[in-house]
Amino acid sequence: MSKTNDSIAESLKEIEKEAKKNVTEDLEESENETYQAFYDLWKNQERKDNINLMFEDLKSNVNTYWLAEKYNNDVQKSFNMIYFEHGGLYGGELEAFAIDFDDSDSELPEFEIMDDRMEYLDNISCLPAFVSPTLYHLTENIQGEEDNFDDFLDVNNIYELFEATALIEINKLFERANQENLFEKLNLKRPFYLAVAEHDAGAPKLIYVIE
C-alpha cells in the first residue's frame, strides 16, 4: 500500500506543478500587483509548520468530537472511508463525514460526483476535522481583493494553486496520523480511504489509503 500512497503523492505534486505553471505563465504577461502578491503569499507558506498545526488540530477534534458519545452516536460503528470537505476559496476549515464505501468493483477507487457506492453514516457527520492554514491564508486575504485581479480566471488560477498545495500538505498530515495511530480507537475497515473535496465542486479526491 505504500506504493499506492507514493503514487497518490506524486499525482498531487503533478497537479501542483501544473497549477504553478499556469500562474507563472500568466504573471509573465501581467503586471497585476494583486496577482503577484497572492503568488508571493503562496510561496511563503511554511509547509512543515502547516502540517504540524493541522495534526494538532485533527488530534484535538478526534478526541473532542469523533470519539465523544455526545457527537458520535456509535463510536464502534465499522466503516472504510472518511470524506473531508472544505469551503473552497472562502473557507479553510475541513469537516469530516464517515462513509461506508463499496470498493468491491475496483482495486483503487476513483470517486464520482454523485457516487452511489458511498453511503453517508451518522456516527461522524459534519464534525470538525482541521483547518488548512494554506487555504485559510488564501481565504482571509482574498476577500475584497477579487476585483483587483485582471479577471476571475486569474483568481481561479490562484485558488487552484493554493488548493493543490493544501492537498499535498493534507497527504502528509494523513501519513503522520496513520504513523501515530491517531485513528486507532475508530473501528476502521481496511483498506481505509481518506478523501477530500470542495463543497459542491466535484468528486472527492483520494488523498491517502490506510492498509
Protein Blocks (a to p, Z undefined) as FASTA:
>chain_A
ZZmmmmmmmmmmmmmmmmmmmmmmmmmmpccfklmmmmmmmmmpcfklmmmmmmmmmmmm
mmmmmmpmklmgblkbccfbdcdddehjnocbdcdddddddfklbmbdcddfblckbccd
fkbgoiafbdcfklmmmmmmmgoplmmpmblklmmmmmmmmmmmmmmmmmmmmmmmmmno
mmmmpccddddddddddehiacaddfbdcZZ
